[in-house]
Amino acid sequence: MDDLYDEFGNFIGEVESSEDEGDNGAAAADAYLDEEEDEDEVAVDEQALMHLDDEGPSNAVVLHEDKQYYPTAGQVYGQDVEAMVEEEDAQPLSQPIIAPVQQKKFIVEEADLPQVKYSREFMADLMNFPEQIRNIALVGHLHHGKTALMDMFVTETHELQDRLDKKTGRKRDEQLRYTDTHVMEQDRGISIKASPMSFVLQGTRGKSHLFNIIDTPGHVNFVDEVAASLRLVDGVVLVVDVVEGVQINTEQIIKYTVLEGLPMTLVINKMDRLMLELKLPPTDAYFKLKHVIEQVNTIIENTIPGQGEKRRLSPEKGNVAFACSSMKWIFTLPSFAKMYADTYPSINIEDLSLRFWGDIFFNPRRRSFTRKAIDEGAKRSFVHFVLEPIYKLYSHTISNSPSDLKVLLDGLDIHLKPSLYRADAKDILDEVCAQFFGKSEGFVDMIVQHVPSPIDGAQQKIERYYTGPADSKVAQSIAKCDKDGPLVVQVTKLFYWQESSCFCSFGRVLSGTAKRAEPVRVLGEGYSTDDMENMAKANITDLAIAQSRYKMPISAVPAGNWVLLFGVDVSIIKTATIVAPTFENDEDAYIFKPITHFTESVFKVAVEPINPSELPKMKDGLMKINKSYPLITIKVEESGEHVILGTGELYMDCVLHDLRRIYAEMEMKVSDPVTRFCETVVEQSATMCPATSPNKKNKITMVAEPLEDGIAEDIESGKVSILDPARKIAQFFEQNYDWDKLAARSIWAFGPEERGPNILQDDTLPSQVNKKLLTTVRHTIRQGFSWGTREGPLCEEPIRNTKFKLTDISLAADAISRGGGQIIPAARRAIYSSFLTASPRLMEPLYTVSMTGPADSVSAIYTVLSRRRGHVLSDGPIAGTPLYTVRGLIPVIDSFGFETDVRIHTQGQAMISLVFDKWSVVPGDPLDKEAKTRPLQMADTLGTARDFVLKTRRRKGLAEDVSVETYLEPEVVAQLRQSGVLD
């Protein structure tokens, strides 16, 4: 045995034979096999052993670098896990080696379709009957209850009670706010975006109607959403807080609605505040309600003098409803009369409702109605039959013990669960009101009666907004709301759908039927039969019905309904008209007019990325922002800075939030806010100003002078359009501004756009100028005029309220010498030189300030306004309340932080609204070089214009000096110096 091992114990004996080795190996393998294993598994194991043997013997030589001492990350964690090996300090600590998966959620969306209390198939069938459809918008001032009113319709039609019951604590008392889908809307408690929903609602007779309702924001900065929404509706529901009354946003919405010719109904909301907050007696409450209604009617009358009676709102006409949206009840006089008729069937509902309003008294002894109070204790019928029962219902529900309350409610046929009597007073009151007032049947009857159906309202859409001929087949199909006609869809809003990270186009089908996978033409705002560049072809990839937090898929949407279109938004910026690929008989396609907004974008900031390499990413985000907000304006200055123009501070705050977090997902630098200026003249040009073309063969002479007051506003509002026939334009200026016929018929253009507040006029004489030759360059002169008025000479801001007269022109005989490259710059130089010799002035925008607050906060408004170049126009109490309202004016450039300043001075009691009012001339001469401006100090009154011009030019990277000599020929300058004009 000793010979078999060496001194170190290693085996040195002979190796056994291969036969024995095979037997021993098989025996060893069998020893490890379980007796219960199948033969197939044994075969698999033998194949695996054979496979291992094929790789080579175990004693093969393996190089050091090929040896694997530890398992790889892929072997440990699996092939589906990404593993990265980094050098030490190779990556900054601010960025993780493996970034966590972020689930961004900025929009509240339903995971599935929520249950509704009617069949969705029935709702889809109702879409085929336009006479039973109503398209309306809820409008009004901030916090007047529009979203809460929408919540009332949501809870009435959707099965959401289980979700509401799960809320506890503070969240239980919060409103549902179903149409506030943006997280900022939920956090701030205000609506930022318009939000549409469709419901099936029943009237008092049990007939179902399809209501397409859009909830609009109430903040004055977001009135662009209101304007975009009103284009798609057939009627408006104005919501007014009974305590605050008509506020500034309510006022401008009423004016806009009346001028647009839309039918209006009124909902006086928060009726509970009369009882619980103001504690007014029923008689005083009646006068308060009457005062609010008369406020609305006064604004209507002032907007269209002499025609207000047709549009008058009054409860006895059935177009005024009373509501408390927080407690989910609403009624009209006919629906309240029906409650009496249900108890006394002999009562005529219509006759009784007519006696419920006005100076009609109920005499309890005679049990009759009279115009005067005859019996002792006679009261107005509205007080006796409507207000007093509601007052008693509230007071007894809040103050009575459970046993007494049960006896009272049993008499009204109101039955509560026993556990509810021990609940909070608000919960009891909600349930009592729900059973007493019922559903919103009175509201449905009011809308059905006073808002036209899509068929009845189609003709107005054609007359007001359609640019095509009214006798065409397409227009006739729109007027009939024909679902079998050619497809025409008006798109006014783009919604960002986070689920698919794209924009969907929201519009109204005016003719035909929109279908999935259908090819269409998308016509932009600048499309015309002469200029077809603003047209794109697309396919409708998907269709849906907008339901705020969710969308209801559908295969086709007929005329008269609202629709969400997917796949057509690529070429849409603000609004568009979507039509079929071709019309019968090759009929031309026409667009609907762009939206006319309430206000202007005058609040300006500049943005740039912190990392310059992210500039393309920021540009893409700005393009999406431009689609998302109807009134936002994106500009790129010649200096390269990207400028965003909005309506106010809150508006810009929301825009920048969306840009940073949703669309661009990057951090960026934002400049201090400034405002947009305009340039104008106050006198006629001191001399005729000629300008020579670059080839010295053409000469254009112009004169500038201010326009009469009101012309600029009429052009911007669309009262006169350059697209109208020349005879109609001339007639307008002859009748309204006493222009002579020759001057009125020689208007060439409005500028810089079709609704620009400047006029280009041909004032040349046929005896001095070849009119036929002049006609050949008319278009290029208009282009130079548009260029010049878009960027004025003072600080490259738009020119406003100025008329430019073409007094003389000499043109080259050959056409190539008078092309656009020669005439356009010459016309621009003539505009600039004539402008600078006509006493140029700078204009700034003004905000109207509206403050609502207690009496002791009025003095703070005077103090803060006086420090910011503002002043108060009026102040006074709000009738029936302890509140005061103040109206004033403040320059936009001095308004930054104004609202915060006022809240600090009033301990947060005052509510401020800032609305663009008008353009005003800045004091001082902007060309006065003697005006001194000192850094970090306010300029004196007469040096304000010079200060603004210098700082604006520095910000834009322009030279500080502005001189007319830059745009005039040297010999002309010498002549003007000799004559003393330039001294």
Summary of the structure (lengths in Angstrom):
residues: 983
radius of gyration: 37.7
end to end distance: 131.1
largest distance: 143.4
contacts: 3062
relative contact order: 0.06
helix: 39%
strand: 22%
